[in-house]
Each structure stands twice: as C-alpha cells, then as structure tokens.
Amino acid sequence: RTGLVWRLPGIPARPVARGCVRGRGDSAGKVPASNILASAPSDKNLDAWQELGCRTTHCNLEVVHRSTLVFLATKPHILPGVLEEIRPAVGPYHIVVSLVAGVTIQTLQRLLPPRTKVLRIMPNLPCVVQAGAMVFSRGSNVGDEEAALLKSLLSSCGLCEEVPESYIDIHTGLSGSGVAYVYLFAEALAEGAVKMGMPGALASRIAAQTLLGAAKMLLETGEHPAKLRGDVCTPGGTTIYALHQLEKGALRATVMDAVEAATNRACDMAKD
C-alpha cells in the first residue's frame, strides 16, 4: 500500500504532488486508487484525493502504520516536525520517498531511524497529465529492488530517471522551473501571431502543438536540437531570418542564465 503525507498549500506545488499519485491512481497507473492513503491537515486539502478514489486521513501516523511506501510532500520547514512525528512508526520494511525541495538524503537519513530506506524525487508540473519529467536518487540503504519499484510506479507519470543527488537541483533549474520558461515562450509565440492578425485562441493552440511536435521529434529521432533546427532552415528563407532576430535578442544565453539562476536558487534553499 502507498501512503502520502501531503502538506503543500502552495498552488505551484500542489498539482505536482497530486499528479505523482494521480498517475498511479488512474487507468494508466500501477496501483489502484483505493490502495493510496493520503494525509493532510484539513478536509479541503483532501478533497482532490477523495475525488480520485483515494482513502484519506488527518493522521500522519496512520499513513505510516498502514503503508509500506510513504511519500512525503511538505514545505521544507514543516518536514522536520513531520519526521519527528512519524519516526517511532518507521520500520525496516518502509520505503520513504521525499518530494521536499532542498532537503538532502543525508538530512532525511539523520532524522529517521538507522537503516531506513530513503529516496528523493523531483517531479515537474506535467506529471498531472502523465507527461512529466522526474529524477530520483537513492539513499545508502536502498537496493536495486526498491529503486526499480519506485521507477516502475513513477513511469506512469512520464519520463523517470535515476541520477546522482547532485543532479536534482540541476533538474529543478532545467525541468521543474523549465516548464515555466516553455510556457513563456509559447505565450510569446502566440502573441507574435496575434500581432500579425491571427485570433488569439487559434494562435495559442497552434503554438502548443508546435512545441509538442518539436519535443516529440527530439525524443523519437534522438537527433541533436541543432541538427533539427538546421533541417528547418533554407538559404534566405523565413526561418533563418527569424533565428537571426532571436540570436540578436540573446535567447540562447538568456535561457542558459535562467537555468543557472534557478539551479543556484535550489542550492541556496538547501542551505537555508
């Protein structure tokens, strides 16, 4: 059985945490929703889980007592109190998975009983529609069997890769925050079309489909983005003129700076 201690009131974090479970609770998932027990401070926070068919409670200890796979999704400053509460109930058969930003595996292992199996994951918002990108890292007590179990469960939410823990903050800058960069680009793409006379709703749909198609080609062909970009360009054509404008606006450097800034902020949060 799967349990979730969920205390994420913030709008950006809430659908991410819920989406990681939704992927396991619907027809595309690995675990029936009835096997998921979610805990949260108020009934309002639990409504979404109940709509998915999950069982709910206000007691974190009940989650631990009735589950073997326990997901922790809280604000960083709340997590130590939650770990102190559940620590007496955590046994060697539990697998504890943290979605909490900025809290390292070393810290989790220090605050839980010795030999606790601890993993850390970082999802992104498109997990809600089973098209997310997630990475996870394992603690020193986690074997291949537990890592394979987690990867199998999360694969219904999208791409899932095991990485060294040092990559998790980079993933935050690349993909966790990265979806916002893409939304901003989609918005600008559509507004450019609106400026030239296309209705906004149509422009937005075409912009979204353009991004979806480009991403699918990257994944399915395995080609480097520069190769595919070059395939679109013809000498003296529209695309090379447009790319010249993007280069003059330093799009490439600005995006790289954005990934760096978000990654550094994630690192700073771990030190706070």
C-alpha positions in Angstrom: 0.0 0.0 0.0 1.1 3.6 -0.7 0.8 6.4 1.7 1.2 10.2 1.2 1.9 12.8 3.9 0.8 15.9 1.9 1.1 19.4 3.3 1.7 21.6 0.3 -0.7 24.5 0.3 1.2 26.5 -2.4 -0.5 26.5 -5.8 2.6 25.5 -7.8 3.5 22.6 -5.6 0.0 21.2 -5.1 -0.7 19.8 -8.6 2.8 18.4 -8.8 2.5 16.4 -5.6 -1.1 15.3 -6.6 0.0 14.4 -10.1 2.6 12.0 -9.0 -0.1 10.0 -7.3 -2.8 10.5 -9.9 -0.6 8.7 -12.4 -0.7 5.7 -10.2 -4.4 6.0 -9.4 -6.0 6.1 -12.9 -6.2 3.6 -15.7 -2.7 4.3 -16.7 -1.3 3.8 -13.3 0.2 0.9 -11.4 -1.7 1.0 -8.1 -5.4 1.2 -7.6 -6.5 4.5 -6.1 -8.1 2.6 -3.2 -4.6 1.4 -2.1 -3.5 5.0 -1.6 -3.9 6.7 1.8 -3.3 10.4 1.9 -2.9 12.6 5.0 -3.4 16.4 5.1 -4.2 19.0 7.8 -7.7 19.8 6.6 -10.6 18.3 4.7 -10.2 21.0 2.0 -6.7 19.7 1.2 -8.0 16.1 0.9 -10.9 16.8 -1.5 -8.8 16.1 -4.6 -7.6 12.8 -3.2 -11.1 11.7 -2.4 -12.2 12.6 -5.9 -9.5 10.3 -7.2 -10.9 7.4 -5.1 -8.0 7.5 -2.6 -8.6 6.9 1.1 -7.8 9.9 3.4 -6.9 10.7 7.0 -5.7 13.6 9.1 -3.2 11.3 10.9 0.3 11.0 9.6 1.0 8.1 11.9 -2.0 6.2 10.3 -0.3 6.6 6.9 2.9 5.1 8.2 1.2 2.3 10.1 -1.0 1.3 7.1 1.6 1.7 4.2 4.9 0.4 3.2 5.7 3.0 0.5 5.4 6.5 2.1 5.7 9.7 0.1 6.5 13.0 1.9 5.3 16.1 0.3 5.6 19.1 2.6 7.1 22.6 2.8 10.8 22.3 3.8 10.3 24.0 7.1 7.4 21.6 8.0 9.3 18.4 7.3 11.4 18.1 10.4 8.2 18.1 12.6 6.6 15.5 10.4 9.6 13.3 10.5 9.8 13.6 14.3 6.1 12.6 14.4 6.4 9.5 12.2 9.9 8.4 13.3 8.7 6.0 16.0 6.5 4.2 13.5 9.0 3.8 10.6 10.4 0.3 10.3 12.9 -1.5 8.1 10.2 -2.5 5.7 9.2 1.0 4.9 10.3 2.9 1.8 10.3 6.6 2.4 10.2 8.9 -0.6 10.7 12.7 -0.3 9.4 15.3 -2.7 10.6 18.1 -0.5 12.7 20.7 -2.2 16.1 21.5 -0.7 16.2 18.6 1.9 19.0 16.2 1.2 19.0 12.4 1.6 21.7 12.8 4.3 19.3 15.0 6.3 16.4 12.6 5.8 18.5 9.7 6.9 19.7 11.6 10.0 16.1 12.4 11.1 14.8 8.9 10.5 15.7 5.6 12.2 19.0 4.0 11.2 18.9 1.8 8.1 15.6 3.5 6.8 15.3 3.1 3.1 15.1 6.7 1.8 14.8 8.1 -1.7 14.4 11.6 -3.0 12.4 12.6 -6.1 11.9 15.8 -8.0 8.9 15.9 -10.4 7.5 18.7 -12.5 4.1 20.1 -13.3 3.2 18.0 -16.4 3.1 14.9 -14.1 -0.5 15.9 -13.7 -1.1 14.9 -17.4 1.2 11.9 -17.3 3.8 13.8 -19.3 6.2 14.8 -16.6 10.0 14.6 -16.3 11.2 13.2 -13.0 14.5 12.3 -11.5 15.2 10.4 -8.3 18.2 9.4 -6.1 18.5 6.7 -3.6 19.9 6.6 0.0 22.6 4.3 1.1 20.1 1.7 2.4 18.1 1.4 -0.8 18.8 -1.6 -3.1 18.0 -2.2 -6.7 14.7 -3.7 -5.9 13.3 -0.6 -4.2 14.7 1.7 -6.8 13.1 -0.4 -9.6 9.8 -0.4 -7.8 9.8 3.4 -7.5 10.8 3.9 -11.1 8.1 1.5 -12.2 5.4 3.4 -10.3 6.5 6.8 -11.4 6.9 5.8 -15.1 3.1 6.2 -15.5 3.6 9.9 -14.8 6.2 10.4 -17.6 9.9 10.1 -18.0 11.7 8.9 -14.9 15.5 8.7 -14.5 17.7 7.7 -11.6 20.5 10.3 -11.1 23.2 11.3 -8.6 21.7 13.5 -6.0 23.8 16.4 -7.2 21.7 16.5 -10.4 18.4 17.1 -8.5 19.0 20.9 -8.2 20.0 21.0 -11.8 16.8 19.2 -12.8 14.9 21.9 -10.8 16.5 24.6 -13.0 16.1 22.6 -16.2 12.7 21.0 -15.9 11.0 21.8 -12.6 11.2 25.5 -13.4 11.8 24.9 -17.1 8.1 24.3 -17.8 7.5 28.0 -16.9 10.2 29.0 -19.5 8.4 27.0 -22.1 5.0 28.5 -21.2 6.5 31.9 -21.5 7.9 31.1 -25.0 4.5 29.6 -26.0 2.8 32.8 -24.9 5.3 35.0 -26.9 5.0 32.7 -29.9 1.2 33.1 -29.9 1.3 36.8 -29.2 3.5 37.2 -32.2 0.9 35.6 -34.4 -1.8 37.8 -32.8 0.2 40.8 -33.7 0.2 39.7 -37.3 -3.6 39.2 -37.3 -4.4 35.6 -36.1 -7.1 35.1 -33.5 -5.6 34.5 -30.0 -7.2 31.2 -29.3 -6.2 29.7 -32.6 -2.6 31.1 -32.2 -2.3 29.5 -28.7 -3.5 26.1 -29.9 -1.0 26.2 -32.8 1.8 27.4 -30.6 1.2 24.5 -28.1 1.0 21.9 -30.9 4.2 23.3 -32.4 6.0 22.8 -29.1 4.5 19.3 -28.7 5.6 18.3 -32.2 9.1 19.6 -31.8 9.5 17.8 -28.5 8.2 14.6 -29.9 10.7 14.8 -32.8 13.6 15.4 -30.3 12.6 12.3 -28.3 11.8 10.0 -31.2 14.6 10.8 -33.6 17.3 11.2 -31.0 18.8 14.0 -33.1 20.6 16.9 -31.6 18.4 20.0 -31.4 20.9 21.9 -33.6 20.5 19.3 -36.4 16.7 19.5 -36.4 16.9 23.3 -36.3 19.2 23.3 -39.3 16.7 21.0 -41.1 14.1 23.7 -40.9 16.3 26.4 -42.3 16.6 27.1 -46.0 19.1 29.6 -47.5 17.5 33.1 -47.5 14.2 31.6 -46.1 11.9 32.8 -43.3 13.3 30.6 -40.5 16.9 31.9 -40.8 15.7 35.5 -40.7 13.6 34.7 -37.6 16.5 32.9 -35.9 18.7 35.9 -36.6 16.3 38.0 -34.5 16.3 35.5 -31.7 20.1 35.5 -31.7 20.2 39.3 -31.6 17.9 39.1 -28.6 20.4 36.6 -26.9 17.7 34.0 -26.5 20.2 31.1 -26.1 22.3 32.9 -23.4 19.2 34.2 -21.6 17.8 30.7 -21.3 21.1 29.3 -20.1 21.2 32.1 -17.5 17.7 31.2 -16.4 18.6 27.5 -15.8 21.7 28.6 -13.9 19.8 31.1 -11.7 17.1 28.5 -10.8 19.7 25.8 -10.1 21.6 28.2 -7.8 18.4 29.2 -6.0 17.6 25.5 -5.4 21.1 25.0 -4.0 20.6 28.1 -1.7 17.3 26.7 -0.5 19.1 23.5 0.7 21.4 25.7 2.8 18.6 27.8 4.4 
